[in-house]
Amino acid sequence: MNILLVLIGLFFSPPKSVYDFKMKTIDGKEVSLSKFKGKKILIVNTASKCGFTPQYEELEKLHQQYGKEIVLIGFPAGNFGGQELATNAEIKEFCEANFGVSFLLSEKVSVKGSDIDPLFAYLTSEENPDFKGEINWNFEKFLIDENGKLVHRFRSKVKPLSEEITAKL
């Protein structure tokens, strides 16, 4: 049995950073997060019908103001009260029409539960200075450093342009 575990470990080593993950954009294109090596990344689980949805406006402003220093990626998810639209096309249209979103959006994913996206399984299990564990609600934010490591995690109430976030950019 131990030999089997060793062999599995040789072929399936655990991820060392977010650079070990790929995502699909809202348009269906596969993107390796390793493409963003050397830049900070802010990953946000988003939803279109949530009390925190107005944060899209600040996320877009953050993208416009700090886009040279940080890559912003929204991950639409319907895990909390089904507060996300049904299709990627609807989500994209909503974000562009209501908030002028031009930052990178992924396809709709699951951020918790048995069908959790592997990136979010990694992010919620990583040690960090703030806390770890399951996402509590929409618009939680994960700040990744230039080496692909999770360095800060912010709950939903922390606004994207708050000093709590911008001071770390």
N, CA, C and O of each residue as an XYZ file, in Angstrom:
676
protein
N       0.822     -1.204      0.000
C       0.000      0.000      0.000
C       0.856      1.255      0.000
O       0.539      2.195     -0.728
N       1.926      1.313      0.782
C       2.800      2.483      0.819
C       3.457      2.749     -0.522
O       3.632      3.904     -0.907
N       3.822      1.692     -1.239
C       4.431      1.853     -2.557
C       3.431      2.507     -3.505
O       3.798      3.371     -4.301
N       2.181      2.101     -3.419
C       1.143      2.697     -4.246
C       1.021      4.197     -3.974
O       0.923      4.988     -4.913
N       1.027      4.592     -2.714
C       0.947      6.013     -2.363
C       2.147      6.788     -2.888
O       2.005      7.923     -3.345
N       3.322      6.183     -2.824
C       4.528      6.827     -3.348
C       4.406      7.011     -4.854
O       4.727      8.078     -5.378
N       3.947      5.990     -5.544
C       3.790      6.089     -7.003
C       2.757      7.145     -7.377
O       2.963      7.912     -8.318
N       1.650      7.187     -6.647
C       0.631      8.206     -6.901
C       1.238      9.591     -6.696
O       1.009     10.499     -7.495
N       2.014      9.750     -5.623
C       2.669     11.028     -5.345
C       3.633     11.447     -6.439
O       3.794     12.641     -6.694
N       4.275     10.492     -7.085
C       5.206     10.822     -8.168
C       4.486     11.386     -9.386
O       5.015     12.258    -10.076
N       3.303     10.898     -9.644
C       2.562     11.321    -10.823
C       1.569     12.445    -10.545
O       1.201     13.189    -11.455
N       1.146     12.568     -9.326
C       0.127     13.554     -8.970
C       0.583     14.385     -7.772
O      -0.011     14.315     -6.697
N       1.627     15.161     -7.965
C       2.103     15.974     -6.844
C       1.123     17.117     -6.605
O       0.537     17.650     -7.547
N       0.951     17.484     -5.351
C       0.000     18.553     -5.044
C       0.470     19.879     -5.634
O       1.669     20.095     -5.809
N      -0.464     20.757     -5.937
C      -0.088     22.055     -6.512
C       0.789     22.840     -5.543
O       0.590     22.799     -4.328
N       1.760     23.552     -6.102
C       2.670     24.352     -5.291
C       2.286     25.827     -5.294
O       2.689     26.581     -4.408
N       1.514     26.233     -6.282
C       1.073     27.624     -6.387
C      -0.126     27.691     -7.332
O      -0.516     26.685     -7.925
N      -0.704     28.883     -7.468
C      -1.825     29.035     -8.404
C      -1.361     28.836     -9.845
O      -2.179     28.604    -10.736
N      -0.060     28.924    -10.074
C       0.464     28.733    -11.429
C       0.270     27.304    -11.928
O       0.433     27.038    -13.119
N      -0.073     26.393    -11.040
C      -0.325     25.007    -11.433
C      -1.748     24.800    -11.945
O      -2.128     23.677    -12.279
N      -2.539     25.873    -12.010
C      -3.942     25.763    -12.407
C      -4.213     26.448    -13.736
O      -3.512     27.373    -14.145
N      -5.259     25.958    -14.394
C      -5.784     26.582    -15.605
C      -7.224     26.970    -15.325
O      -7.863     26.440    -14.416
N      -7.714     27.888    -16.107
C      -9.112     28.302    -16.000
C      -9.659     28.445    -17.407
O      -8.906     28.558    -18.373
N     -10.966     28.439    -17.508
C     -11.613     28.763    -18.776
C     -12.252     30.124    -18.620
O     -12.944     30.391    -17.638
N     -12.014     30.989    -19.604
C     -12.617     32.309    -19.566
C     -14.112     32.191    -19.819
O     -14.612     31.137    -20.211
N     -14.803     33.276    -19.592
C     -16.250     33.303    -19.812
C     -16.587     33.045    -21.281
O     -17.714     32.680    -21.616
N     -15.582     33.241    -22.161
C     -15.741     32.966    -23.591
C     -15.273     31.562    -23.975
O     -15.277     31.207    -25.154
N     -14.866     30.757    -22.973
C     -14.494     29.369    -23.240
C     -13.044     29.128    -23.617
O     -12.700     28.015    -24.015
N     -12.183     30.129    -23.505
C     -10.762     29.957    -23.824
C     -10.008     29.498    -22.580
O     -10.206     30.033    -21.489
N      -9.142     28.502    -22.755
C      -8.356     28.019    -21.624
C      -7.151     28.932    -21.401
O      -6.450     29.290    -22.347
N      -6.918     29.300    -20.152
C      -5.809     30.174    -19.782
C      -5.076     29.530    -18.607
O      -5.693     29.172    -17.605
N      -3.773     29.388    -18.733
C      -2.964     28.921    -17.618
C      -2.638     30.113    -16.731
O      -2.214     31.157    -17.227
N      -2.832     29.969    -15.434
C      -2.529     31.074    -14.529
C      -1.028     31.355    -14.489
O      -0.614     32.413    -14.015
N      -0.214     30.432    -14.977
C       1.231     30.674    -15.047
C       1.547     31.814    -16.018
O       2.643     32.373    -15.987
N       0.607     32.150    -16.859
C       0.749     33.283    -17.781
C       0.973     34.589    -17.008
O       1.523     35.547    -17.551
N       0.549     34.625    -15.748
C       0.610     35.845    -14.951
C       1.781     35.860    -13.966
O       1.799     36.661    -13.032
N       2.759     34.975    -14.176
C       3.939     34.954    -13.308
C       4.558     36.343    -13.253
O       4.663     37.035    -14.266
N       4.967     36.737    -12.048
C       5.605     38.029    -11.865
C       4.640     39.166    -11.565
O       5.068     40.290    -11.303
N       3.342     38.883    -11.601
C       2.325     39.894    -11.269
C       1.488     39.391    -10.104
O       1.350     38.186     -9.897
N       0.941     40.314     -9.360
C      -0.023     39.942     -8.337
C      -1.342     39.623     -9.032
O      -1.629     40.127    -10.118
N      -2.133     38.780     -8.385
C      -3.442     38.389     -8.916
C      -4.464     38.563     -7.797
O      -4.216     38.171     -6.656
N      -5.603     39.147     -8.122
C      -6.716     39.204     -7.180
C      -7.828     38.347     -7.762
O      -8.370     38.652     -8.824
N      -8.161     37.273     -7.058
C      -9.202     36.341     -7.472
C     -10.436     36.618     -6.618
O     -10.352     36.675     -5.391
N     -11.584     36.790     -7.279
C     -12.821     37.134     -6.578
C     -13.933     36.202     -7.034
O     -14.162     36.055     -8.234
N     -14.627     35.569     -6.088
C     -15.819     34.806     -6.479
C     -16.989     35.788     -6.544
O     -17.299     36.456     -5.557
N     -17.618     35.869     -7.675
C     -18.628     36.896     -7.939
C     -20.014     36.279     -8.142
O     -20.159     35.067     -8.299
N     -21.024     37.146     -8.134
C     -22.401     36.745     -8.410
C     -23.177     37.969     -8.881
O     -22.914     39.085     -8.432
N     -24.119     37.766     -9.773
C     -24.839     38.870    -10.418
C     -26.068     39.356     -9.654
O     -26.565     40.451     -9.921
N     -26.565     38.559     -8.709
C     -27.806     38.936     -8.010
C     -27.619     38.919     -6.501
O     -28.430     38.347     -5.772
N     -26.546     39.549     -6.039
C     -26.176     39.524     -4.630
C     -26.143     40.948     -4.089
O     -25.980     41.901     -4.852
N     -26.293     41.094     -2.795
C     -26.170     42.406     -2.184
C     -24.796     43.029     -2.378
O     -24.648     44.249     -2.297
N     -23.782     42.194     -2.635
C     -22.422     42.690     -2.876
C     -22.129     42.925     -4.359
O     -21.033     43.366     -4.703
N     -23.090     42.637     -5.243
C     -22.879     42.796     -6.685
C     -22.390     44.195     -7.064
O     -21.600     44.305     -8.001
N     -22.814     45.277     -6.388
C     -22.271     46.596     -6.729
C     -20.743     46.682     -6.613
O     -20.142     47.626     -7.127
N     -20.112     45.713     -5.948
C     -18.648     45.704     -5.892
C     -18.021     45.553     -7.282
O     -16.847     45.873     -7.467
N     -18.794     45.070     -8.254
C     -18.279     45.002     -9.631
C     -17.771     46.374    -10.075
O     -16.757     46.468    -10.766
N     -18.472     47.434     -9.678
C     -18.063     48.781    -10.073
C     -16.671     49.104     -9.522
O     -15.820     49.611    -10.253
N     -16.435     48.816     -8.241
C     -15.118     49.066     -7.656
C     -14.068     48.113     -8.209
O     -12.909     48.496     -8.369
N     -14.460     46.880     -8.502
C     -13.503     45.949     -9.110
C     -13.025     46.483    -10.455
O     -11.838     46.402    -10.774
N     -13.947     47.027    -11.239
C     -13.568     47.594    -12.534
C     -12.651     48.805    -12.335
O     -11.677     48.965    -13.070
N     -12.952     49.662    -11.348
C     -12.082     50.812    -11.066
C     -10.703     50.349    -10.614
O      -9.693     50.925    -11.019
N     -10.653     49.323     -9.787
C      -9.384     48.756     -9.353
C      -8.592     48.268    -10.554
O      -7.390     48.513    -10.660
N      -9.269     47.580    -11.450
C      -8.636     47.085    -12.675
C      -8.079     48.246    -13.505
O      -6.961     48.168    -14.015
N      -8.851     49.305    -13.636
C      -8.408     50.459    -14.424
C      -7.225     51.171    -13.752
O      -6.285     51.579    -14.434
N      -7.265     51.322    -12.435
C      -6.226     52.065    -11.716
C      -4.951     51.260    -11.487
O      -3.855     51.820    -11.521
N      -5.077     49.966    -11.255
C      -3.928     49.144    -10.860
C      -3.629     48.012    -11.846
O      -2.874     47.097    -11.517
N      -4.200     48.058    -13.028
C      -4.069     46.980    -13.998
C      -2.652     46.636    -14.411
O      -2.395     45.524    -14.871
N      -1.726     47.575    -14.252
C      -0.327     47.285    -14.587
C       0.355     46.483    -13.476
O       1.331     45.776    -13.725
N      -0.162     46.597    -12.255
C       0.436     45.914    -11.115
C      -0.250     44.591    -10.755
O       0.357     43.708    -10.149
N      -1.515     44.471    -11.136
C      -2.277     43.313    -10.667
C      -3.240     42.814    -11.743
O      -3.826     43.601    -12.486
N      -3.389     41.504    -11.811
C      -4.365     40.875    -12.696
C      -5.594     40.581    -11.855
O      -5.492     39.951    -10.802
N      -6.738     41.025    -12.304
C      -7.998     40.814    -11.598
C      -8.799     39.757    -12.351
O      -9.007     39.866    -13.559
N      -9.243     38.736    -11.625
C     -10.032     37.668    -12.250
C     -11.287     37.427    -11.419
O     -11.201     37.103    -10.234
N     -12.447     37.585    -12.040
C     -13.716     37.270    -11.412
C     -14.135     35.855    -11.770
O     -14.062     35.447    -12.929
N     -14.572     35.119    -10.772
C     -15.044     33.753    -10.963
C     -16.518     33.693    -10.569
O     -16.827     33.509     -9.392
N     -17.433     33.844    -11.525
C     -18.863     33.774    -11.218
C     -19.235     32.402    -10.637
O     -18.796     31.363    -11.129
N     -20.053     32.429     -9.584
C     -20.475     31.193     -8.931
C     -21.883     31.367     -8.374
O     -22.257     32.451     -7.925
N     -22.647     30.301     -8.408
C     -24.017     30.338     -7.901
C     -24.200     29.543     -6.631
O     -25.294     29.043     -6.368
N     -23.147     29.415     -5.833
C     -23.196     28.575     -4.638
C     -24.002     29.144     -3.477
O     -24.385     28.402     -2.572
N     -24.260     30.428     -3.489
C     -24.906     31.063     -2.339
C     -26.277     31.577     -2.747
O     -26.404     32.674     -3.291
N     -27.278     30.794     -2.485
C     -28.650     31.177     -2.792
C     -28.948     31.269     -4.278
O     -29.902     31.937     -4.674
N     -28.145     30.606     -5.111
C     -28.372     30.651     -6.557
C     -28.339     32.064     -7.108
O     -29.122     32.411     -7.993
N     -27.425     32.886     -6.581
C     -27.400     34.307     -6.939
C     -26.612     34.622     -8.215
O     -26.297     35.783     -8.475
N     -26.297     33.611     -8.999
C     -25.629     33.857    -10.273
C     -26.564     33.465    -11.402
O     -27.360     32.535    -11.273
N     -26.458     34.178    -12.496
C     -27.263     33.890    -13.681
C     -26.925     32.499    -14.209
O     -25.914     31.911    -13.824
N     -27.769     31.979    -15.086
C     -27.660     30.583    -15.509
C     -26.509     30.315    -16.471
O     -25.832     29.294    -16.348
N     -26.276     31.214    -17.427
C     -25.294     30.906    -18.470
C     -24.153     31.920    -18.488
O     -24.286     33.044    -18.004
N     -23.037     31.493    -19.056
C     -21.884     32.383    -19.201
C     -22.236     33.603    -20.049
O     -21.795     34.714    -19.753
N     -23.019     33.403    -21.090
C     -23.413     34.519    -21.965
C     -24.226     35.554    -21.185
O     -24.011     36.757    -21.340
N     -25.158     35.092    -20.348
C     -25.964     36.013    -19.533
C     -25.088     36.770    -18.532
O     -25.268     37.970    -18.324
N     -24.151     36.067    -17.924
C     -23.249     36.687    -16.947
C     -22.404     37.761    -17.615
O     -22.278     38.872    -17.101
N     -21.832     37.427    -18.749
C     -20.977     38.381    -19.480
C     -21.774     39.629    -19.859
O     -21.316     40.753    -19.654
N     -22.958     39.423    -20.408
C     -23.815     40.550    -20.813
C     -24.160     41.421    -19.611
O     -24.086     42.647    -19.697
N     -24.533     40.809    -18.501
C     -24.876     41.534    -17.287
C     -23.700     42.381    -16.803
O     -23.862     43.565    -16.505
N     -22.532     41.779    -16.729
C     -21.341     42.476    -16.213
C     -20.926     43.640    -17.109
O     -20.567     44.710    -16.616
N     -20.974     43.434    -18.409
C     -20.599     44.504    -19.338
C     -21.636     45.618    -19.347
O     -21.281     46.796    -19.295
N     -22.913     45.258    -19.413
C     -23.981     46.258    -19.525
C     -24.149     47.084    -18.255
O     -24.400     48.286    -18.330
N     -24.014     46.455    -17.095
C     -24.285     47.144    -15.833
C     -23.065     47.775    -15.170
O     -23.192     48.742    -14.420
N     -21.880     47.225    -15.449
C     -20.692     47.700    -14.742
C     -19.495     47.963    -15.657
O     -18.427     48.345    -15.180
N     -19.663     47.765    -16.957
C     -18.563     47.996    -17.892
C     -17.357     47.116    -17.615
O     -16.223     47.524    -17.862
N     -17.587     45.921    -17.110
C     -16.492     45.030    -16.722
C     -15.610     44.712    -17.927
O     -16.080     44.232    -18.959
N     -14.320     44.994    -17.765
C     -13.344     44.668    -18.810
C     -12.243     43.755    -18.272
O     -11.385     43.299    -19.029
N     -12.268     43.487    -16.955
C     -11.273     42.564    -16.406
C     -11.665     41.132    -16.750
O     -12.779     40.868    -17.203
N     -10.743     40.230    -16.529
C     -10.904     38.831    -16.901
C     -11.989     38.157    -16.048
O     -11.989     38.262    -14.821
N     -12.900     37.473    -16.719
C     -13.920     36.670    -16.051
C     -13.760     35.223    -16.472
O     -13.479     34.930    -17.634
N     -13.940     34.325    -15.525
C     -13.915     32.902    -15.848
C     -15.323     32.460    -16.226
O     -16.294     33.205    -16.091
N     -15.396     31.234    -16.700
C     -16.710     30.635    -16.859
C     -17.295     30.431    -15.468
O     -16.573     30.508    -14.474
N     -18.573     30.176    -15.392
C     -19.236     29.934    -14.106
C     -18.637     28.671    -13.480
O     -18.503     27.638    -14.135
N     -18.279     28.781    -12.191
C     -17.664     27.663    -11.474
C     -18.390     27.439    -10.149
O     -19.283     28.199     -9.775
N     -17.994     26.398     -9.462
C     -18.456     26.161     -8.102
C     -17.299     26.459     -7.162
O     -16.183     25.992     -7.388
N     -17.554     27.238     -6.103
C     -16.485     27.632     -5.185
C     -16.554     26.906     -3.842
O     -15.771     27.193     -2.937
N     -17.495     25.963     -3.714
C     -17.576     25.140     -2.509
C     -18.425     23.911     -2.806
O     -19.109     23.840     -3.827
N     -18.368     22.969     -1.914
C     -19.176     21.765     -2.080
C     -18.446     20.653     -2.809
O     -17.248     20.747     -3.075
N     -19.179     19.609     -3.125
C     -18.568     18.424     -3.740
C     -18.070     18.678     -5.159
O     -17.223     17.936     -5.658
N     -18.582     19.714     -5.813
C     -18.150     20.020     -7.181
C     -17.251     21.267     -7.234
O     -17.180     21.942     -8.261
N     -16.570     21.562     -6.125
C     -15.726     22.750     -6.045
C     -14.656     22.745     -7.141
O     -14.040     21.717     -7.420
N     -14.452     23.893     -7.743
C     -13.401     24.053     -8.743
C     -12.053     23.788     -8.058
O     -11.840     24.248     -6.937
N     -11.143     23.056     -8.709
C      -9.858     22.722     -8.082
C      -9.078     23.949     -7.585
O      -8.421     23.871     -6.547
N      -9.138     25.067     -8.298
C      -8.442     26.272     -7.847
C      -8.976     26.723     -6.488
O      -8.197     27.083     -5.606
N     -10.284     26.707     -6.315
C     -10.870     27.146     -5.052
C     -10.657     26.121     -3.941
O     -10.567     26.491     -2.770
N     -10.577     24.841     -4.291
C     -10.219     23.829     -3.287
C      -8.820     24.136     -2.764
O      -8.570     24.039     -1.562
N      -7.922     24.501     -3.647
C      -6.560     24.864     -3.264
C      -6.554     26.143     -2.420
O      -5.960     26.174     -1.342
N      -7.215     27.195     -2.912
C      -7.189     28.489     -2.220
C      -7.781     28.408     -0.813
O      -7.266     29.039      0.111
N      -8.843     27.647     -0.646
C      -9.503     27.589      0.662
C      -8.798     26.651      1.633
O      -9.133     26.623      2.817
N      -7.829     25.884      1.150
C      -7.080     24.995      2.040
C      -5.671     25.520      2.328
O      -4.978     24.976      3.189
N      -5.244     26.552      1.630
C      -3.907     27.112      1.809
C      -3.794     27.910      3.099
O      -4.708     28.642      3.477
N      -2.665     27.756      3.762
C      -2.372     28.588      4.932
C      -2.142     30.011      4.439
O      -1.546     30.221      3.383
N      -2.609     30.971      5.195
C      -2.385     32.375      4.861
C      -2.530     33.189      6.140
O      -3.043     32.690      7.142
N      -2.081     34.438      6.109
C      -2.101     35.234      7.333
C      -3.507     35.579      7.840
O      -3.648     36.040      8.972
N      -4.523     35.371      7.048
C      -5.865     35.797      7.434
C      -6.688     34.637      8.000
O      -6.983     34.617      9.195
N      -7.050     33.700      7.177
C      -7.849     32.560      7.600
C      -7.911     31.574      6.452
O      -7.598     31.921      5.313
N      -8.308     30.363      6.739
C      -8.527     29.388      5.673
C      -9.856     28.714      5.923
O     -10.472     28.884      6.975
N     -10.282     27.954      4.952
C     -11.549     27.253      5.076
C     -12.522     27.713      4.009
O     -12.211     28.554      3.166
N     -13.699     27.139      4.074
C     -14.735     27.376      3.083
C     -15.062     28.855      2.902
O     -15.013     29.644      3.846
N     -15.390     29.200      1.688
C     -15.860     30.551      1.388
C     -17.229     30.730      2.051
O     -18.077     29.839      2.003
N     -17.427     31.896      2.670
C     -18.689     32.158      3.372
C     -19.765     32.747      2.481
O     -20.950     32.492      2.696
N     -19.371     33.540      1.471
C     -20.361     34.217      0.644
C     -19.691     34.735     -0.630
O     -18.480     34.605     -0.811
N     -20.502     35.320     -1.501
C     -19.996     35.903     -2.744
C     -19.044     37.073     -2.456
O     -19.135     37.719     -1.413
N     -18.156     37.323     -3.376
C     -17.222     38.451     -3.359
C     -16.139     38.344     -2.288
O     -15.647     39.359     -1.796
N     -15.767     37.106     -1.927
C     -14.536     36.946     -1.159
C     -13.383     37.140     -2.133
O     -13.496     36.839     -3.322
N     -12.267     37.652     -1.605
C     -11.135     38.020     -2.458
C      -9.869     37.331     -1.969
O      -9.606     37.256     -0.769
N      -9.089     36.830     -2.926
C      -7.846     36.133     -2.639
C      -6.715     36.875     -3.344
O      -6.715     36.981     -4.570
N      -5.748     37.391     -2.579
C      -4.622     38.104     -3.160
C      -3.442     37.151     -3.272
O      -2.994     36.563     -2.287
N      -2.953     37.018     -4.494
C      -1.845     36.125     -4.822
C      -0.623     36.997     -5.100
O      -0.734     38.010     -5.791
N       0.549     36.615     -4.568
C       1.748     37.414     -4.814
C       2.380     37.081     -6.167
O       1.864     36.250     -6.914
N       3.479     37.725     -6.469
C       4.162     37.573     -7.762
C       4.742     36.179     -7.974
O       5.154     35.839     -9.083
N       4.776     35.376     -6.918
C       5.291     34.006     -7.012
C       4.184     32.962     -7.026
O       4.453     31.763     -6.956
N       2.935     33.423     -7.115
C       1.811     32.500     -7.198
C       1.305     31.985     -5.862
O       0.538     31.023     -5.821
N       1.726     32.618     -4.760
C       1.323     32.173     -3.426
C       0.210     33.064     -2.873
O       0.221     34.281     -3.058
N      -0.738     32.441     -2.199
C      -1.800     33.176     -1.525
C      -1.199     33.927     -0.343
O      -0.589     33.319      0.536
N      -1.373     35.256     -0.321
C      -0.807     36.054      0.771
C      -1.866     36.728      1.628
O      -1.609     37.024      2.795
N      -3.037     36.975      1.084
C      -4.118     37.569      1.872
C      -5.453     37.103      1.327
O      -5.612     36.823      0.139
N      -6.398     37.032      2.238
C      -7.763     36.678      1.885
C      -8.674     37.671      2.574
O      -8.506     37.970      3.756
N      -9.640     38.180      1.829
C     -10.538     39.204      2.346
C     -11.975     38.715      2.241
O     -12.371     38.151      1.221
N     -12.748     38.929      3.286
C     -14.159     38.567      3.271
C     -14.943     39.518      2.366
O     -14.415     40.528      1.901
N     -16.178     39.188      2.132
C     -17.045     39.904      1.191
C     -17.201     41.383      1.507
O     -17.284     42.202      0.592
N     -17.242     41.739      2.782
C     -17.503     43.130      3.165
C     -16.337     44.066      2.852
O     -16.519     45.284      2.827
N     -15.145     43.521      2.615
C     -13.996     44.357      2.286
C     -14.142     44.819      0.837
O     -14.139     44.009     -0.090
N     -14.267     46.122      0.661
C     -14.481     46.678     -0.677
C     -13.184     46.670     -1.477
O     -12.104     46.851     -0.915
N     -13.290     46.459     -2.788
C     -12.097     46.347     -3.630
C     -11.146     47.539     -3.564
O      -9.934     47.353     -3.672
N     -11.656     48.749     -3.392
C     -10.786     49.928     -3.346
C     -10.440     50.352     -1.914
O      -9.895     51.436     -1.702
N     -10.752     49.510     -0.947
C     -10.412     49.839      0.437
C      -8.900     49.843      0.598
O      -8.173     49.166     -0.130
N      -8.450     50.620      1.565
C      -7.004     50.672      1.838
C      -6.482     49.306      2.249
O      -5.320     48.974      2.016
N      -7.347     48.528      2.854
C      -6.961     47.168      3.268
C      -6.427     46.365      2.077
O      -5.504     45.563      2.223
N      -7.015     46.588      0.900
C      -6.549     45.899     -0.314
C      -5.506     46.723     -1.043
O      -4.430     46.212     -1.354
N      -5.795     47.984     -1.322
C      -4.890     48.783     -2.170
C      -3.506     48.944     -1.546
O      -2.524     49.074     -2.276
N      -3.400     48.938     -0.229
C      -2.090     49.062      0.420
C      -1.203     47.840      0.150
O       0.017     47.912      0.297
N      -1.810     46.735     -0.239
C      -1.060     45.515     -0.494
C      -0.702     45.328     -1.966
O      -0.050     44.355     -2.344
N      -1.141     46.274     -2.780
C      -0.839     46.186     -4.210
C       0.487     46.849     -4.465
O       0.944     46.894     -5.607
